[in-house]
């Protein structure tokens, strides 16, 4: 249940009008549409931690709903949360792709976009004994024989897959010939790389950071628009490849809530995003502050859906 008095007091201190619903929702429930320990689950539990620590909520439940790139959780959210401002869902770019690749009967047009919170830069890595020393070497290898160049990454149609396709295209190769192997976790992808079963891998930088620092993996480039602080790895754009992909995570509100309820919920996340506690979470997790709220986020989401669909069509995952 939200502590209405604490919410109002906290928001007033920031000069933000507090929630105007007559009664606070009986509970804040956040659906993490994936298993425990993954990015969406971690984001949901970080939100839970900060909202309670700052007094913006008294208690929050996190519910994991696994399957189909988050689309099973999305379907449950759409059918079970309609009109309830106390129910939220965490999602991200992977769900945009999963809706298309799974031909899901539900879409993000059926929920209420609330805020984009974080962005993870992806990194392209190769085993330390790989003959590929630079992105230029990698691009040449992809162009020469795309079928023999094997990528390792996360779920089909997700951020890793999208980056691999865009890099192949920038290298002058046909993205439809992309040889991409989807793994359920970074550990499996890492084992495949170290075992010589794949050519290169893609994941969030944090996923491979320890292996990069240990010298077992060579980081060739980041997918972000700028370098990571304290990390000596160039960006693809910096190297002359016009590719940028951010593994963003966001919060969706329930379908059918009022404009007033949406405004009130956005105000809560505005407060959270400006808090010292959230800043500490970003630093600890290595997440970029990618905050965007309201209509600007809704516009971004529409643009991202178009971009992801174009990439997935180019590699034959969707028609």
WOWOVEN-V524284 format. One record per helix or strand of 2 or more residues. SS is the DSSP state (a for helix, b for strand). FROM is the first residue (numbers start at 1). TO is the last residue. If there is no record, write none. Layout:
ss={SS SS}
from={FROM FROM}
to={TO TO}
This chain:
ss={a b a b a b a a b a b a a b a b a b b a a b a}
from={4 28 39 60 68 87 93 108 112 135 150 159 175 179 186 200 205 217 246 259 276 288 294}
to={13 32 53 64 80 92 101 110 127 144 153 170 177 182 194 204 213 222 253 273 285 293 314}
